[in-house]
């Protein structure tokens, strides 16, 4: 999630990384597996984000989103059935393995009213800087 936010230059005030057993939006009890939130200035709420990098071989990977009432799902690979299910539930999703699938993250940012920059050109240079920033933090 930090990489996606970095690619789109999302300001840190629009996301939150929470340690286990924390509360966001007053939710109690079911937060232990959620650790990333996107803040929407439209509704003033933090939206739960779920990341699963398991791949297409595990169709149950989308079940975690349903069980935790997540609003955003970032996955390595999704089946067409998963995509239809997520759409019907109103869950915003990104399939990273599809060609330029990461660009779909801009749709989520737009829907939540989060300001971002469009990605132009080759991302390799930008990814190098993002990774350096993420992995050198204490």
Secondary structure, 3 states (H helix, E strand, C coil): CHHHHHHCCCCHHHEEECCCCCCCCCCCCCCCCCCEEEEECCCCEEEEEEEECCCCCCHHHHHHHHHCCCCEEEECCCCHHHHHHHHHHCCEEEECCCCCHHHHHHHHHHHHCCCCCCCCCCCHHHHHHHHHHHHCCC
